[in-house]
Amino acid sequence: MSHKGAVFRIVWLAMALSLNACQTAPTRQSQAGSDATLRHRFALEKNQSLIGGAAEIEIEGQDSLAVIGRAFGLGFDEISRANSGLDPWIPEPGRIARLPLQFILPDAPHKGIVLNLAAKRLFYYPKAASGSVLTYPVGIGRQGWETPLGRTRIAAKKAHPSWTVPASVRREHAKKGDPLPRIVAAGPNNPLGDYALRLDIAGYLIHGTNKPYGVGMEVSHGCIRLYPEDIARLYQQTPVGTQVLLVNQPYLTAWKDDQLYLQAYRSTHKNTKQRQRVLRDFLLRLKRIERKNKQAVDWGRVKTTLARADGIPTAILMNRFAQIVPPRVVHPPQLFDEVVPEDLTADSWKLWVQNFPDEKQALRLSAMLNHQGPPIPAHTLDLDDTFTVVAGPFKGEDEAKSAARRIRLDFSLTPRLIEPGQTFDDNKSAKGLLAHFRALFE
């Protein structure tokens, strides 16, 4: 993919999954018969630092990495970086996707909640179940709204919370043409989701979300967001007063069966000198481990693992590499929260969204719309060798206009309303979109 195309996709993705108000959702199909607890709870022995195990799955039908990741308790960054050769929105059926379900615990006491910002992952050590750890993927603050570090505690818990919108957030949304009220009531339009754990740091929460596919990314205003199903469990599991430790550890090591493993993530430190210092300190620590244990480290493998930074634990001792084939898991009959848009009809309300000369670009945008929170039903139509993304069907004009507003705000596209019985006008192009991104492309 060209640099321009990569930038295009990144900008779309960041805008689409950022914090915005939402409206009515189309039909979703929920996964049945899956014990989600097994994906999150791991037995933990004394001095153990490496938990879980990698797996893989064959892609089927309309799968996306985002939906597969959610079904197996992985955030968007985790599954997409582990499968860099696959398109996260429209992976090719029949291809094999890696499930990076092995984790090195942060270098911190096994007490309460430990959240590693670099891994975008939360670890909870419950008092009532010593000898175990629960882990969930999280979304964290984006640049300029970074999630703070340090030790705190859960100060309060609230089910079905309302959101008192900070003045800074209201100003940001007003500039985008998306004014927010001072208080957003509980419900589907509330970005806090159904549950919130208030930290003893003013203005910061661990909460759910109405945009679940932003979990695993840096897209929030500093709060920590979990999938709706995960925050529901964590809310029940953690009492008020639970310690919360927020760390930023992009480079983790652990011993298992006389082998040393390295797990590397992309550093979330924004300052270049800080990133360099963190890396330098880690390499010095790794050299001390090598000397202390009298075990030769394969430094070439270390360099490759650090450059890859895909969050997959990698054996790094010299001449001790065992080829491990991860088990193939059975594809669930139905993935979690899989979107099934209704068919378009001539008498339905629709939106023309965008024309593309390339089918994959159109399919990708359709998938991204279907992954919105709540989803915007979208289809790709082949109209005289032009691939057109059409959103709908909608129940009426108001719902269609609401979806158009969301697409304008989240994607900087200008949808056009198609009334019942109206035909497509294929001659209109997306000049406004190209003008908006011209500076990025040049």
N, C-alpha and C positions, 0 to 999 in steps of 0.2 A: 504493500500500500504506500502511496506517496505521502510526503510530509503534510501536504495540504489535506489529504483525505483523513489522515490520523488526527490532525487538529480539529477538523470538522466533527469527527465522531466524539472526541473528548469534550468539546464545547457543548454539543447536543446533550451528552450524557450528564455532565455536571449541572446544566440548567434543568434538565428534565427531572432529576432526582433531588433538587434543592427544595428548601422548605417553602411551600406555597399552599394556599387553601385549595380544597378539592370539592367535587360535587358527587353526583350519583354514579354508582358503579354498575357495569353490565354483569352478565352472568359469569360466575366463577364456579369451578368445580373443585371441591376440597378433597384432599387425600384422605382415604379411609383405611383403617386397620393398621396404621403404622405407629409403633411405640416410639414416640419422639424422645422419651427419656433415655433410651439406649444410645442415642446419638450424642448425648450431652454429658452423661454421668460416666466416670471412669474410676475404677478401683485404684487406690494410691497406697503403695507401700512406703515404709520409712526410707528416706533419702532418694526416692524415685523422682526423676525430673522429666522423663519422656513418657508420654501417655498416648494411647490410641494406636492406630495403624492405617496406612494408606490403603486405598481401594480404587477400583475403576468401574465405569459403567458404560454400556453401549448407548449411544444417542439414538433416540427414536423420533419419528414423526415431527411434531411441532415443538420439540424440546428447545429450551434455551438454557445456557449455563446459569443464568440468574435463577430460574425455577429449580433446576437440578440442585444448585447450591443451597437454596432455602430448604429443599426437601431433606438434605443431609446435614443441616446445621452449619452451613458455610456462608460467609459473606461474599459479596460480589467480587471484591479484590482477590480474596483467597482463591476462588475457583477460576477466575479469569486469568490470573497470573500463573497458576499451575497448568493452564491449558492455553499457552500463548499462541499456539498454532490454530486455535479454533476461534471462529467468530462468536463472541459471547451471546449475541442475540439470535443468530440463525446458523448454529453449527450444523454441519452436514450429517444427516442420518447415516448410521452405520459406523461413524467414527467413534473412537474410544476417548472418553473424558476421564481425567485423573480426579480422584476425590482426595484432597490433602487433609486427611482426618487424623494426622499424627502431629502432636504439639509438644514443644519443650516449654515447661512451666517457667514463668518469670523468676528471676533471681530475687526472691522476696519471701518473707515468712508465710507459711501456709496458714493464713488466718483471714477470716472474713472474705471480702472481695478484693481481688488484685486485678487491675485493668492495665494491660499493656497497650499503649496507644500505637506503637509501631506495628504490632500484630493485629490491631483492631479487634481485640478479643478479650473477653472478661472471664476470669476464673473465680469460682466461689468455693470456699472450703467450709462446709456446714459443720457446726459444732455437733449437731445431733447425729451426724453420719460421718464420724471421724474415719479416716481410711478411704475417703473418696473425694473427688473433685468434680464440680460441674463447670462446663465452659460454654460460652455463647459468643457468636460474632456480634460486633457492635459497629455503629457508625459514630464518627467523632467530628469535632469542629473543623471547618475549612480554614484556609489561610485568612488571617485577619480576625478570626473568631476561634482561635485555638482552645482546645480543652485543656484546663490547667493540670499541673502535676502536683503531687503532694499527698499527705495523709488527711483523711477526713472521716466522716461517718454518715450513716443514713439518719437524717434528723427527723423525717416524717414520711408517711406513706399516704397515697391518695388514689382511690379507685375512681374512674371516670372524672378525671381532673378537668377543670377549666384552665385556660391559658391566659395569664395576664401578660400581654404582649409588651416587651420592653420598648421604650421610646426609640432606641437605636434601630430596632428591627422594623418598627412602624415607618421610620424615615426611609429605610432601605427599600421597603415594599412600595411606599408612596412614589419613590423615584421611578420605579418600574411600571407605574400605572396600576398597582395592585394594592390599594389602601386597605389596611387591616383595622378592625375595631380595637378598642383598648382591651377588651376581654373576649376571647373566643370560647363559647360554651362547649361542654363535652359533646362528643358526637363525631360523625365521619369527617367533618371539616377541621377537626382539632388535630394539629400535628403532634400533640403529646400522646395520642392513642388512648388506650383504655386504662393504663396504669402509670403511675409516676412515683419514683423514690426521690425525695428531695435530699440533696447533700447539704452538709453543714458548711457549704461555700455559697455565698449569696448568688442566686440566679442560676444555679446549675442543678440539673436533674439527671437521673437515669430513667428513661421513659420508653414507651412504645412509639409507634409512628403510623401515620396514614399513607406513608410512602415506603413500603417495606423494602423495595429494591435499592434504597439508598444505604441499607445496612451493609457494612463492610467498606464504606467510602468516607471521605472527608467532605461532608456536605452540610453539616448542621451549624447552628450558631453557637456551638461550644458544648451543648448538652450531649449526652450519650444515649443513643437510640438502639433499641433491640427490635427484632421481629415481634409482631403482636403475640404470637404463641409463646415466645421465649420470655417476654416481660411478664406475661401472665403467670408463668411458673416461678420466675425469680421473685416476683411480688409476694407470692405465697411462701417462698422458702426463706426470705431474709427478714428478720425482725428489725424494728427501729433500734438504733444504737450499733448496728453492724459496722465494723471498721471497713473503710474503703481506701485502698492505696492505689494511686494513679502513677504509673511509671512509663518510661519511654525507652524500651530496650530492643533495638533492631537486631542485635546479634546475640544468639543464645546457644549455649552448649549443654550437653548432657551425656552421661555415660550409660551404656546398656550392653551387657554381655561383653565386657572388655573392649568395647568399641566406643569411640568418641564421635558424637554427632554435632553438626553445626546447622542451625536454622537461621536464615538471614532474611530480613524484610527490608524494604526500601525505607530509609530513614525519614521520619516525619519532622526532623529538626529543619527549620527553615533557614537558619544561618549557616553559610558555607563553612566558616571556621569551626562552628559547633559540630557540624557533621564530621569534619576532618578529625576533630579532637576525640569524638566518640569512637570512630573507627581506629584511630591510633591507640587509644586506651584498650580497646578490645584485642587488638593484635598483640600488644604487650602482655595482656592477661593470658592469651592463648600460648604464647611462648613460655610463660611461667608454668602453665599446665603441662606443656611438653617436657620441660626440665624436671618438674616434680615427679612425674609418672614414668620418666625415662622411656617415653613412647614417641617415635618419630611421627611428626605431622606431615602430611602431604600438602605442602604449601601451594602447589599448583591447583590442587583440588579446592583448597580454601579460597583462592583467588576466584576460581570459576563460580563457586557457590555464592560468594559475596556479590559478584557481578550479576549473577542470575536473580538473586534476591526474590525468589518465588515462594518463600515460606515452607519449603519442603526440607525436612531434616535429612542431612547428607553425611555419610560416614567419611571421616577425614584422616584416619590414621593410615600411615604408609603400609602398603601391601596387605591390607586387611579388608578388602572390599568384597562383599558377598552380594551376588546378583539376586535380589529379592523380587519376585514377580508378584505384584499386588493382586489380591483376590478380585474376581469379577462379581459384583453384586447384581442381584436380579433387579431388573428395571421394575419399579412399582407400576401396577396397572394404571395408576393415575398419579401425576405429580401434584405436590401441594399447591393449592390456589391457582391451578392452571386456568388461564383465560380462554373461554370459548365464545368468540363473538358470534352474534346471530347473523344470519344471511341478510344481505342487502335486498331490498325490494323496490320496485318502481314507485310505490306509494309511501315510502318512508322518508324521514328527514335525514339528510346526510351532509357531510362537509367534504368538498374538494380540498385536499391538503397540499399535495406536491406532485409534480411530474418528474420522472427520472428516465434517462436513456438506458440505465442499467437496472436489471431486475433485482440484484442483490441489495442495491441501495434502497430501493423501494421496500423490499421485504424487511430490511433492517429497521427502517423508520416505522413500519407497521408494527413490528415486534416491540419497539420501544414505547409506542403509544399504548399497546395492549398491556405493558408492564407498569403503566403509570398507577398512581395511588390516589383514588380508585382508578381502574384502567379506563382508557378511552378506546372503545371498540374500533378496530381498524382493519382494512383489507387492502390488498394489492391487486389491481386490475390491469390486464394487458389490453390496451386500447390502441390499435394500429401501431404496434411496435413501440409505443410509449407506455411506460409502467407508471400507473397513477395510484397514489395512496388516497383512499377514501375512508373517512371516519364515519361510523354509524353502524347500524341504524339507531336513531334516537326517538324517544317517545313523543317528542314535540319540538316546537321551535325554541322554546326556552332552554331545554336541555341541550339542543344543538348549539345554541349561541353560548351557553356556558362552557361547553367543550371547546368551542372556537377561541374563547377568551383564554382558557388554560393553555391551548397550543401556542397562542401568540406570546404568552408570558414565559412559558417553559422552553419553547423551541425557537422563538423569534421567527416563526412562520406566520403567514397571513392566509388562513383558511377562507374558503368561500362557501357560503350557504347554498345548499341544493334543496329546493323545496320538493315536496311530493309531486311526481309527474314531470319535473324539470330534468333536462338532459345535461350532460357534461359539456363544458366548453373547453376543448383541448388546446385552444390557441393561447390561453393565458399562461404566462410563465412566472417563475419565482424571482423576478428582478429585485424585489425588496429584500429577499433573503441573501442574494449574492452581494448586494450593496452592503448589507449589514456585516458580512464576513470578509469583505474585500481586504481590509487591513490585515486580517489574520492570514489570508492566503498569500499576500505579497510580502 
